[in-house]
Amino acid sequence: MLTADGLQRICLEQPAAEETFPFSAGLSVFKVGGRIFALAELGADPLSVSLKCVPETAVAFRLDYPAITPGYHLNKRHWNTVLLDGSVPDRLVQEMIEDSYDLVRAKLPKAVRIALGDVGSGASG
């Protein structure tokens, strides 16, 4: 089962990711290029993480896993909150973090993506 340290490590392993605390000292907000891709209260019990998701995939995850619910205090169409109680495989949670990061990074303005090293990415901004 994914721990707070493991969750934090996976989020910070994403290229150019940073951990900030804009809302409260206990709420870790993981960003790339100034945009949020994950939120987690790492000291909470039970531990959960909110992640951006393609809307259709977000709904499918919610149907497959009771521990995945619409994003808490977030746009319910684009965000899921994942309760890390062991019922969602750790590998899937890691993939969801990576997908959230990729979705957010792809939507950054072109100049920001270039500054992050996305030279020649071909993505429009």
Summary of the structure (lengths in Angstrom):
residues: 125
radius of gyration: 14.2
end to end distance: 37.5
largest distance: 43.0
contacts: 369
relative contact order: 0.18
helix: 34%
strand: 22%
